[in-house]
């Protein structure tokens, strides 16, 4: 049984979605500085690196991240690979979803994590509104993708997010699937649980375990 850590580490070098807060990681206390312990301080937006979107991200008054159903975050999932030439993922690119409740999309985006120095990319592969509707119709619990948004950059009204979040489908973004082959796995996704502000999302340590 192999465990794949598909989490993008949070650091000062990680690409940030345009307009989101940057990352700061610093030493608040240090043994070297004469303190009694090492204590680090971090600051970042909740949609940094590998993270989940909660319904309140785009639907005001909807569920916040601490209210997400844990059952949606852990369980069987399927990883499918999308051909590199496909940028807009349509329903016909997904294939048979019979019995699938959690779906992760491995695309050309995963290779972007090999070049963090290029910063945020707007040319990432994404799913279309029609695909979002299809996922709702298939009673999906969670949908994940290997970049910082599941939706085309700059989409007016964010229809993909709204369609999925209105049905409380967990959106998992920023996965690193470079080492993962297509197939069936167990998903273990543990978003940071906090209360306050918008509760619109949270970074999530995410792993896949081979079956």
N, C-alpha and C positions, 0 to 999 in steps of 0.2 A: 504494500500500500504506500503510495507516494503522495506527499503533500506539496502543493504548489502555492507559494505565496505570490499572489497576483496584485499586491498592493504597491502603488508608487510611493516611495518615501517622501515625506514632507521635508523640504530643505529650502535654502535660499536660492537654489538653482532650478527648482521645479517650475515648469511653465505654469502661468496663471491665466485663467480666462480673462480676456480683455475687460478692464474696468473693475475687477475684483481686488480685494485687499492683497498686498504683498505678504511675504513670509519673513519673519524675524525669529531667529533662534539664538539665544544668548545665555551666558552664565549669570545667574542672579547671585549665587554664592559659589565659592570654590574652596576646596582644601588648599590649593596652591596659594590662594590669597589670604589664608589664615582663618577661614571660616570652619565651622564644625562639620560641614558636609558639602557635597556638590549638589546644587539646586539649579536647574535650568529654567528658563522662561521662554515661552513661545507665543507668537502672535501670528494669526493667519485667518483668512476667510474660511467659512465652513464648507465651501465648495472647492477646496484645494485638494489636489492629488486625487486619490481614490476616495470617493464619497457617495453618499446616497442623497437623493432629493426626497423631501417629505412633501405631502400635498400642499402645505402652506407656502411652499416656494412660489407657486403661481396662482393659488386659490386662497384668497384671504379668508381666515376663519376656519380653514380646514385643519386636518390633523397635523401636529408638529412632530418633530423627529422622535421625541421621547414617547410618543403615542403609537409608533409603528408596531405592527404585530410581529413579534419575534419569529413566529412560525413561517413568515414569508422570507425571512433572512437566512434560514438554515434548512437544507434539504436537498433532494435530488435536483440537478440542473443539467442542461445540455449546452455544450459549446459548439457553435457552428461557425465555419469559416466562410467569409465572403470574399469573392475574387477581387484582386487588387483594382481591376478596371471599373468596378462598381463603386460609385460615390454615393448615390442616392439609393438606399436599400428599399426596394419595393416588396410587396407581399410575395411575389413569385420567387424572390431570392431567398426566402426563409425556408421553404420546404414544409414537410409534414411536422405538425406540432402535436400530434395525437399523444396524450399522456404527459406532455411537457408543461410544467408549471413555472419553471424558472429558466430563462434563456439568456445566454451570454454570446455576444457577437464579436468574433475575432476578425478584424479587418486590417487593411494596410496601416491603420492608425497606430497599431502596436509598435511599429518600427519608429514612430516619432519619438518614443521614449529613449531611443538610442542617440538622439540629437537634441538634448534639452537646451543646448546653447542657442538654438534657433528661436527659442521663445515660443509663445503661443501661436499655433497654426490655425488659420481659418479655413484651410482646404481639407478638413477632415471628412471622413465618411460618416454618414448619418442616416437615420430612418425617416421616411416620409410620413405625412399625416395618414395616408391610406394604410400604411403598415401599422401605425399606432392603433387605428381602428380594428385592424385584423387581430392584433394582440389582445385587445379588449374582448373581442368576440370569442377568442380562444381561452378566456378566463385565466390569463397569465397573472401570476403573483408578483413576479420580479423580472425586469428586463435590464440587461447590462451591456455596456459597450466600452471599447478600449480608447476612449478619449474624453475630454472634459465636458462634452455635451453630447446628448443623443440626438439633438436636433440641429438642423442647418444653422450655421452662424448667422445671426441677424434676422431670424425668421419673425416677421410681424405677428404679434399676438401669441407667439409660442404655441401653436396648435398641437404639436406632438406632446409637449409636456402637459398641457391642459387636459388633453384626451386621456392620457395615462393616469395622471394624478387624480382626476375626477373620479376614477374607479379605484383609487388607492393602490394602484400598481406601483411597487417600489422601483424607482429608477436608480440604477447603480452605474456611475460614470467614472472614468479615469482608471480603468483596469489595465494591467500590463499582462497581456496574454502571449508574449513572445515565445515562451517555453511550453505553452499548452497546446496539445493536439486536439482537434475536434473530437467530440465524444461525450459520454455521460459521466458526470462527477457528482460528488456531494459538495454543495456550496456552504461555506461558513462565513457569514458576513456580520461583523460586529461594529456598528456605528457608535461613535461617542454619544453617550446619553447625557444631555444637559437640559436645563430649563431656563428660558429667558429669551429676550429679543424675538426674532421671527420663528425660531425653531425650524427653519426652512430646509436644513440639511445638516450633514455631519460627516467628517472624515471617517472612513471605515476600514479597519484591518480586515482584509478579505483573503480567504484561502480556498483552494479546491483540493479535494481528496479523491484520489482514484478509487473506483468501486471494485 
